[in-house]
């Protein structure tokens, strides 16, 4: 049992480092925070292998690292909590689908939806000060629509890219999800 915990911790550290590095390789960055990147991908892979308990630990650590290393867009403690600690922390929901058929894909979708909800709440409570504003060449007055479009825009692209990469790697990663060592 102790060996399993050490293995989960070691793989978690590697996936956390990889997720952090990938989060800095941004394809596109929005002006008030949010970016298109694949930082969530290693978190989804880890959750598919180790489940929700270890997945939430990794996810919350990832959220704290995102806050410390990329938290320039936080507007106080509530923003720090919603946009970083909780938004990335809920990615651990992907672990609830461990060992389910298509689990990594379903987990990625559910976890991304949970992250979107955190960003959406932040958008309608904290960042509503930016409405009315123009997003993607549309003038948005309602903070609910503003938050949905702003956060949904980059989150949908992030998720789509992650799902494509997971589909391409699925055959290779399936033994890893089931606990086999990949050489």
C-alpha positions in Angstrom: 0.0 0.0 0.0 2.8 2.4 0.9 4.4 1.8 -2.6 1.1 2.7 -4.2 0.9 6.0 -2.3 4.5 6.9 -3.2 3.8 6.1 -6.9 0.7 8.3 -6.9 2.6 11.1 -5.2 5.5 10.8 -7.7 3.2 10.7 -10.7 1.2 13.6 -9.2 4.3 15.7 -8.9 5.3 15.0 -12.5 1.8 15.7 -13.8 1.6 18.9 -11.7 4.9 20.1 -13.2 3.8 19.2 -16.7 0.4 20.9 -16.3 2.1 24.0 -15.0 4.5 24.1 -17.9 1.8 23.5 -20.4 -0.3 26.3 -18.8 2.4 28.8 -19.9 2.2 27.7 -23.5 -0.8 29.8 -24.4 -2.3 29.8 -27.9 -4.4 32.8 -27.1 -4.8 35.0 -24.0 -7.8 37.1 -23.1 -7.4 40.6 -21.7 -9.0 40.0 -18.2 -7.5 36.6 -17.7 -8.2 33.2 -19.2 -6.3 31.6 -22.0 -6.4 28.8 -24.5 -3.8 26.2 -23.4 -3.7 22.5 -22.6 -2.6 22.7 -18.9 -5.6 20.7 -17.8 -4.6 17.7 -19.9 -2.1 16.1 -17.5 -4.7 16.6 -14.7 -7.3 14.6 -16.7 -4.8 11.9 -17.4 -3.8 11.6 -13.7 -7.4 11.6 -12.6 -8.3 8.8 -15.0 -5.5 6.7 -13.4 -5.7 7.6 -9.7 -9.3 8.6 -9.2 -11.0 11.4 -7.4 -9.2 11.5 -4.1 -5.7 11.9 -5.5 -7.2 13.9 -8.4 -8.6 16.5 -6.1 -5.3 16.8 -4.3 -3.5 17.4 -7.6 -6.1 19.7 -8.8 -6.1 22.0 -5.8 -2.3 22.1 -5.9 -2.5 23.0 -9.5 -5.0 25.8 -8.6 -2.7 27.2 -6.0 0.3 27.1 -8.4 -1.8 28.9 -11.0 -2.6 31.6 -8.5 1.0 32.0 -7.4 2.5 31.9 -10.9 -0.3 33.4 -13.0 -2.5 35.2 -10.6 -2.1 38.7 -12.1 -5.8 38.7 -12.9 -7.1 38.1 -9.4 -9.2 40.9 -7.9 -9.0 40.2 -4.2 -9.6 37.0 -2.1 -12.9 36.1 -3.7 -11.4 36.2 -7.2 -8.4 34.2 -6.0 -10.7 31.6 -4.6 -13.1 31.4 -7.5 -10.8 31.8 -10.5 -7.8 29.8 -9.2 -8.2 27.6 -6.2 -11.7 26.4 -6.9 -11.7 26.7 -10.7 -8.7 24.5 -11.0 -9.5 22.5 -7.9 -12.8 21.1 -9.4 -10.8 19.5 -12.2 -10.6 16.6 -9.7 -14.2 15.7 -10.6 -12.6 13.9 -13.6 -11.5 11.2 -11.2 -15.1 10.1 -10.5 -15.1 8.5 -13.9 -12.0 6.3 -13.3 -12.5 2.8 -14.7 -15.6 3.7 -16.6 -16.0 3.2 -20.3 -14.9 6.5 -21.9 -14.1 7.7 -18.4 -11.3 10.1 -19.3 -13.5 11.8 -21.9 -16.5 12.1 -19.7 -14.4 13.1 -16.8 -12.7 15.9 -18.8 -16.1 17.2 -19.9 -17.6 17.1 -16.4 -14.5 18.7 -14.8 -14.3 21.4 -17.5 -18.0 22.2 -16.9 -17.3 22.5 -13.2 -14.4 24.8 -13.9 -16.6 26.9 -16.2 -19.2 27.2 -13.5 -16.5 28.6 -11.1 -15.3 31.1 -13.7 -18.9 32.0 -14.6 -19.8 32.8 -11.0 -16.7 34.9 -10.8 -17.7 36.7 -13.9 -21.2 37.6 -12.8 -20.1 38.6 -9.3 -16.6 40.2 -9.6 -15.9 40.9 -13.3 -19.3 42.3 -14.1 -17.6 45.7 -13.8 -16.3 45.1 -17.4 -19.9 44.9 -18.8 -20.9 46.5 -21.1 -17.9 45.5 -23.1 -17.0 44.0 -26.4 -16.0 40.3 -26.5 -15.4 38.6 -29.8 -16.8 41.6 -31.7 -20.1 41.5 -29.8 -21.2 44.3 -27.4 -22.4 42.6 -24.2 -24.3 44.5 -21.6 -25.8 41.7 -19.4 -23.1 40.3 -16.9 -24.6 36.8 -17.2 -24.2 36.8 -21.0 -20.8 38.5 -20.7 -19.5 35.9 -18.3 -20.9 33.0 -20.3 -19.4 34.2 -23.6 -16.1 35.3 -22.1 -15.4 32.2 -20.0 -17.2 29.8 -22.3 -15.2 30.9 -25.3 -11.8 29.9 -24.0 -13.0 27.0 -21.9 -14.8 25.3 -24.9 -11.6 25.6 -27.0 -9.4 24.3 -24.1 -11.7 21.3 -23.7 -11.9 20.6 -27.4 -8.2 20.6 -27.8 -7.8 18.3 -24.7 -10.4 15.9 -26.0 -8.7 15.7 -29.4 -5.3 15.0 -27.8 -6.8 12.4 -25.4 -8.5 10.7 -28.4 -5.2 10.6 -30.3 -3.4 9.2 -27.2 -6.2 6.9 -26.0 -4.8 3.6 -27.2 -1.4 4.4 -25.7 -2.8 5.7 -22.4 -5.4 3.0 -21.8 -3.0 0.6 -20.0 -1.8 3.6 -17.9 -5.3 4.3 -16.8 -5.7 0.7 -15.7 -2.6 0.8 -13.6 0.0 -0.7 -15.9 3.4 0.9 -16.1 4.2 2.4 -19.4 7.8 2.0 -20.5 
